[in-house]
Amino acid sequence: MEQVIELGRTTLEYAILSALPLLATATLVSVIINVVQVLTSIQDQTVSTVPRLLATALSAMFLLPWMLRHLAAFTIHLFSDFRPLLQ
């Protein structure tokens, strides 16, 4: 039972660490756009959506190799030490 809990905890840690840069980018761009919208009184939805999507897509393009290496290392670690989970 303890191995299952540890496996679940580790899986969640890797998932959060992999998604964190993209979420941080989207949040930071959203805050900047919202401050600009408040200062200029522009309340158009596309003004806030398009830059956030572009920033997230660009950061995903640059961070995808790191994310794949990170998840591949986790998968290799999981399969290389699978025996304790079978007991």
For each residue, the residues with C-beta under 8 A, 3 or more apart:
1: 4 5
2: 5 6
3: 6 7 84 85
4: 1 7 8 85
5: 1 2 8 9
6: 2 3 9 10
7: 3 4 10 11 78 85
8: 4 5 11 12
9: 5 6 12 13
10: 6 7 13 14 74
11: 7 8 14 15 74
12: 8 9 15 16
13: 9 10 16 17
14: 10 11 17 18 70 71 74
15: 11 12 18 19
16: 12 13 19 20
17: 13 14 20 70
18: 14 15 67 70 71
19: 15 16 22 23
20: 16 17 23 24
21: 24 25 59 63 67
22: 19 25 26 56 59 60 63
23: 19 20 26 27
24: 20 21 27 28
25: 21 22 28 29 55 56 59
26: 22 23 29 30 52 55 56
27: 23 24 30 31
28: 24 25 31 32
29: 25 26 32 33 51 52 55 56
30: 26 27 33 34 48 52
31: 27 28 34 35
32: 28 29 35 36
33: 29 30 36 37 47 48 51 52
34: 30 31 37 38 48
35: 31 32 38 39
36: 32 33 39 40 42
37: 33 34 40 41 42 43 47 48
38: 34 35 41
39: 35 36
40: 36 37
41: 37 38
42: 36 37 47
43: 37
44: 47 48
45: 48 49
46: 49 50
47: 33 37 42 44 50 51
48: 30 33 34 37 44 45 51 52
49: 45 46 52 53
50: 46 47 53 54
51: 29 33 47 48 54 55
52: 26 29 30 33 48 49 55 56
53: 49 50 56 57
54: 50 51 57 58
55: 25 26 29 51 52 58 59
56: 22 25 26 29 52 53 59 60
57: 53 54 60 61
58: 54 55 61 62
59: 21 22 25 55 56 62 63
60: 22 56 57 63 64
61: 57 58 64
62: 58 59
63: 21 22 59 60 66 67
64: 60 61 67 68
65: 68 69
66: 63 69 70
67: 18 21 63 64 70 71
68: 64 65 71 72
69: 65 66 72 73
70: 14 17 18 66 67 73 74
71: 14 18 67 68 74 75
72: 68 69 75 76
73: 69 70 76 77
74: 10 11 14 70 71 77 78
75: 71 72 78 79
76: 72 73 79 80
77: 73 74 80 81
78: 7 74 75 81 82
79: 75 76 82
80: 76 77
81: 77 78 84
82: 78 79 85 86
83: 86 87
84: 3 81 87
85: 3 4 7 82
86: 82 83
87: 83 84
